[in-house]
Structures are given as C-alpha cells and as structure tokens.
Amino acid sequence: MVREMMKGNEAVAEAAIRAGVAAYFGYPITPQTELLEYMAKRMPELGRAFVQAESELGAINMVYGAACTGQRVMSSSSSPGVSLMMEGISYISGTELPAVLVDVMRGGPGLGNIAPAQGDYNQIVHGGGHGEYHAIVLAPASVQESVDLTVTAFDLAEKYRSVVVILTDGSIGQMMEPCEMPPFKPMKTVFPEWATNGAEGRGKRVLTSINLDPAAQEVTNFRLMRRWQEIEASEVKYKTYYMEDAKFAVTGFGSCGRLALSAVRAARAEGIKVGLIRPITVSPFPVKLFEELSHKLDALLVVEMNNGQMLEDVLLATRHQIPVEFYGRMGGVVPFPDEVLDEIRRVSKGSLDTIGHPRDRWLKRMAQKDL
Amino acid sequence: MVDYDVETETLVYERPDSLTDVSTHYCPGCTHGTAHRLIAEVLDEMQLKANTIGVASVGCSVFAYNYFDFDFVQSPHGRAPALATGIKRVLPNRTVFTYQGDGDMASIGMGEIVHAAARGENITVFFINNTNYGMTGGQMAPTTLPGQKTTSSPNGRDVESQGYPIRVAELISQLDGASYVVRRSLNDPKNIRQAKKAIRTAFEVQQRGLGFSMIEFLSICPTNWGMTPVSALKWLEEKMITYYPLGDYKVHPAIAEIKF
C-alpha cells in the first residue's frame, strides 16, 4: 500500500469514509475544521450525507437521528463544541445507539485558545453528560494511529451500541505525517433489528431514552453497566515501550505519551531504567496493567497536558502502593521533552516525598519555577 | 378499552390504521388527540404508514410514539428538527415528520427549527401552539398571550418584563428554504377539516421533494388554562385567532398544482 503525507484531521475523515460512514454532521471550530471541510468535499462526491449544522447541538442531534436508522454516522468538534454536545451524547448513550465522535482538544477552560491540550479527559472519560453511561474513548498518538483507531471506532460503536470518542488534540489533528489508508469497506446493506427505518413488512419500532418508571429505567442502566463490564474485560488497549527491565515508568496518553517517549529515550541514554506506558483506550482504562506494575515498579510519573486528570485513574489503579508523581502543562502549553526528562531524573533518584496528593506536590514545584 | 358492539355495516368512523389501539395520557378535551388522528388519517389515505418515521419531542407529546403505529424516535427538548434532518438525509425516500409543542419549538428549539427550515429540509413539522408549557404544569411559553396568566406569569404576561409572543408561522415563512407554512386551528369542525387538508398538502409537498413544510395548530389546554373544554375552545376562537391569524403564510408556486 502507498503511504502518503496527510494532515491528522483529514486522515481521520478519509479513514471514516473508508470505514463506511454514511453521514457526517459538524460545525466549524479550530483546530478541528479541516475534518469538516474534507467531509464537505468528499461526502457529496460519494453520494453520502453531509450537513454543516447550525451549532454543535444541531450536529450531535443530527447524528442522533441518523444513528436511529442503523447507519454509520459521525461528528467532530473541539473542546468548547464538545461541551455543547454533551446533551446529545447522554441521549445517544441512553438510547443505546452507535455513533463516533472526534474531539480535537484545545486549551481551556472557556473559550481558551486553539493550542493542543488534554483538558477534556474528565469531560469525555468520566461523563460530561448526565446520567449513568460510559463512552469508549480512544487516544491516538500519531496520524497513522488516528486512521487505524477511526476504523476501530466504528466497529466498536456497532458491536456495543455505544458512543466511541476519538480523543485527540490540536497537534495530532494539525500535523502532517505519512500514513497508509485502510481499504474501502462496502456500505452497510443490512441493518440491525432495532433500527427505525420504516416499518414495511414488520411491526413498528421505537427508539427513546425516556422511561418514567424508575424500576424499568434501572433495568436499562444495569444493562448499560454490564455491557461496560464486558467492554472493560475485552477492549483495553495500550502500548508499552522499554518496560522489560524498567524500574520506573512514565505514562501519558495521546500526543503527551508520544513526547514523553522522546524523554524516555533520552533517559535511557543516560542509563536510567525507565519505560513508557501509553494507554490507547483511556476508557476503558488499563486498570489491570497499572495494578500489576504497582507491584514491580519503584515509581510512576504521569505526564499530561492538563491538571492531572488521567492521574486520578492511575492513582485508583495503583492504590497508592508505589510513589506516583505528576507533571503537567495546561492551557495549551505543550511540555518540551526536556521538562519530562528532568522529571524522570528527579523520580529516578528515589527518596520521593510522597506526602499529600501528587497534584499538590506538582503545584508546589511549579510555583518554584514562578508558574 | 371499551369494546363497542357495532355491526360492521353501520360503522362509519373507525380508528385509523396509523394509530395504535390504546388510550392516550392526554387530558380530557385536549386537542393533541385531534391532531394525532388527522395525521394518522392522512397517512392512511396516502398509504404512507410503513414508510413513515415520526420524531416526538419533549412536552405533553413526548409519548406520541405510543399512539402512532409506525416507526418513531424521541428527541431531546427542541432538537426534533435536527433528528429529523439526520434521518431524512440518510433515508431520503422515507416520510419524516416532527411533532412539537410551543415550548419545545419556539423556545429551546428555535435554533433547530429556523435552520431546518432555512436549509429547506424535506421534512414536515407539526407545531402545537397552546400558549403554555403543558407537561410541566402550565408555565409561560413564547406563545403565551400578553396579559395571559400562567404559573410563571401569575399576574398575567407583562410584555415590559417578559417580552412579546412569537408568531412562529409568520417568522418561519420569511425563510427562503420554507415551501409550505400555514396556520390552522383545531377549534371547530370547519377548521379541523381545513387542518386535515393542510396536513395532506404538507405530506404531498414532502412526497414531491418540494422542501420544508410546517403547520401551526392553534390548540387548547383546558387543564392548565383552568377552563372546561368548551370554554377553552371559545377562548381559542376569541383570543388566540385574533393574535395568531389563520392562513397560508408561505406556499411554494408548485404547490398550487398539486391535486389530491
């Protein structure tokens, strides 16, 4: 297959087209807009549906409607736009429909800025919308991985009747890298037995998220939770680097995991036995892996482009059995690998102060740097 | 259900196929039932039942899907035109309609309805204007008349602080994407007949791919208005029709040629 240079956002759009997406609904927002623009050109060419919606509310609810027909559908946005979509994500989850959403994260809170950040982790991984639901969340670290995970996202969404979010950021969305596109999948011709696509030759079907009887609603919620257990048991994905003889490990997701790898390599060159764990599914989180590592490692360093959001999941998984340190930059500031390298050196020296929360210790250290 | 023992030969009025055989949750005298029945009769006449997907909204008509006997989905508050857009864009040969109240459409869903109409989405929208939020117990809606008492305008709607009612049919008719926009009333047999004719026209418009169609139905809410059904119908005739004149606000030239 031919590898070609593609921008992250456009590569995701083309991958979705090849995965058989029948409809795309979106709204312009930087740093995601190229995805919308690519779809605006390609979808009509292929006779598939494209609508630039009046808002992210409109876009996610168009996704909701189209998903009711059993077709493969998607939207994309960036942090402030994704906040607006939370209503729809909860409804789609409550109605048990498959849908794919791409969040190209930017600096926040509020309007923030258009630089890459990871501040949506809590919003996407731990809810955001109301009620009990989980979304499957995939965090690519390169353009190629974005392409591959886009195809995976549609398959997982259908398999589990779930919302799947590709959680990426402005750097991966905007960067150009060589990548190989997947082959074209044929468009769906058979639709699931729940799809509302016209009752010709069968009884009527209804798709709704309302259930006024609390006991009946609880039955739905139990079904959602048990399905989530199944997802936790079979869909966890991560990548490890230099972990065979590692005494220390760095962990980060997406672009932050990638830049941490440069720091890990530099530390290895200095003889520090450090490895990297990069969760690919941040939801379901690789709990078991971290649990096991907490019996083997001397310490863990969590690196994120936020205030320590995945950090909480790491702390839960390691149950405070080993020292966990945190290093983060926020608001669209991307850490340099050297900053991470300094942290690796510090952690590998041992005798860590482990009193209090790692976030508090990080804030104290940052204050010493006048931050 | 009461089982009436009626000879088939003498049966002159029966439940349309497009309605399910259940009692509704609507209050006595409510005109939702009339609107449901008219839509069902037209879908039967046009043999569209198996081809239709309805979109229910949030409000009293949230359970509309229980009463229509074809595929239905239920939308978040105000977003029904967005869901209908999503459905129609992937299934352009299906008949797609939304059924929305005045709180749902004219307040929280104003963005969705205006843009669906502006895009000329080939869907049909049924808009129930009963001047209040029925489901939540009779609060002020965007359509509440000046001076009208509701639970959130207990001294009567004060236009100085609570603003003026929105005439939705007139507003939507200003959009080039809208093909058929009319206001009808469900208060008496003559108006109900005309309402049915408008429903038929709207579905014919959609069948021919002529674009966005919307019917505003002036409706009553005896329970929340605190009136008997008869006095509520009288109030509709005297107060509502004065503020919300019946008529055709937008009719695409091609519609005049439709014969049925």
Boltz contact constraints between the chains, C-beta under 6 A:
constraints:
  - contact:
      token1: [A, 22]
      token2: [B, 90]
      max_distance: 6.0
  - contact:
      token1: [A, 23]
      token2: [B, 89]
      max_distance: 6.0
  - contact:
      token1: [A, 23]
      token2: [B, 90]
      max_distance: 6.0
  - contact:
      token1: [A, 49]
      token2: [B, 89]
      max_distance: 6.0
  - contact:
      token1: [A, 49]
      token2: [B, 90]
      max_distance: 6.0
  - contact:
      token1: [A, 54]
      token2: [B, 111]
      max_distance: 6.0
  - contact:
      token1: [A, 54]
      token2: [B, 115]
      max_distance: 6.0
  - contact:
      token1: [A, 58]
      token2: [B, 82]
      max_distance: 6.0
  - contact:
      token1: [A, 58]
      token2: [B, 112]
      max_distance: 6.0
  - contact:
      token1: [A, 61]
      token2: [B, 79]
      max_distance: 6.0
  - contact:
      token1: [A, 61]
      token2: [B, 82]
      max_distance: 6.0
  - contact:
      token1: [A, 61]
      token2: [B, 83]
      max_distance: 6.0
  - contact:
      token1: [A, 62]
      token2: [B, 82]
      max_distance: 6.0
  - contact:
      token1: [A, 62]
      token2: [B, 85]
      max_distance: 6.0
  - contact:
      token1: [A, 62]
      token2: [B, 86]
      max_distance: 6.0
  - contact:
      token1: [A, 64]
      token2: [B, 83]
      max_distance: 6.0
  - contact:
      token1: [A, 65]
      token2: [B, 83]
      max_distance: 6.0
  - contact:
      token1: [A, 65]
      token2: [B, 86]
      max_distance: 6.0
  - contact:
      token1: [A, 65]
      token2: [B, 87]
      max_distance: 6.0
  - contact:
      token1: [A, 66]
      token2: [B, 86]
      max_distance: 6.0
  - contact:
      token1: [A, 66]
      token2: [B, 90]
      max_distance: 6.0
  - contact:
      token1: [A, 68]
      token2: [B, 73]
      max_distance: 6.0
  - contact:
      token1: [A, 69]
      token2: [B, 87]
      max_distance: 6.0
  - contact:
      token1: [A, 69]
      token2: [B, 90]
      max_distance: 6.0
  - contact:
      token1: [A, 69]
      token2: [B, 91]
      max_distance: 6.0
  - contact:
      token1: [A, 71]
      token2: [B, 90]
      max_distance: 6.0
  - contact:
      token1: [A, 87]
      token2: [B, 76]
      max_distance: 6.0
  - contact:
      token1: [A, 91]
      token2: [B, 76]
      max_distance: 6.0
  - contact:
      token1: [A, 196]
      token2: [B, 53]
      max_distance: 6.0
  - contact:
      token1: [A, 196]
      token2: [B, 71]
      max_distance: 6.0
  - contact:
      token1: [A, 196]
      token2: [B, 73]
      max_distance: 6.0
  - contact:
      token1: [A, 197]
      token2: [B, 91]
      max_distance: 6.0
  - contact:
      token1: [A, 198]
      token2: [B, 51]
      max_distance: 6.0
  - contact:
      token1: [A, 198]
      token2: [B, 94]
      max_distance: 6.0
  - contact:
      token1: [A, 199]
      token2: [B, 50]
      max_distance: 6.0
  - contact:
      token1: [A, 199]
      token2: [B, 70]
      max_distance: 6.0
  - contact:
      token1: [A, 199]
      token2: [B, 71]
      max_distance: 6.0
  - contact:
      token1: [A, 200]
      token2: [B, 50]
      max_distance: 6.0
  - contact:
      token1: [A, 204]
      token2: [B, 69]
      max_distance: 6.0
  - contact:
      token1: [A, 204]
      token2: [B, 70]
      max_distance: 6.0
  - contact:
      token1: [A, 204]
      token2: [B, 71]
      max_distance: 6.0
  - contact:
      token1: [A, 205]
      token2: [B, 71]
      max_distance: 6.0
  - contact:
      token1: [A, 206]
      token2: [B, 65]
      max_distance: 6.0
  - contact:
      token1: [A, 206]
      token2: [B, 72]
      max_distance: 6.0
  - contact:
      token1: [A, 207]
      token2: [B, 73]
      max_distance: 6.0
  - contact:
      token1: [A, 208]
      token2: [B, 74]
      max_distance: 6.0
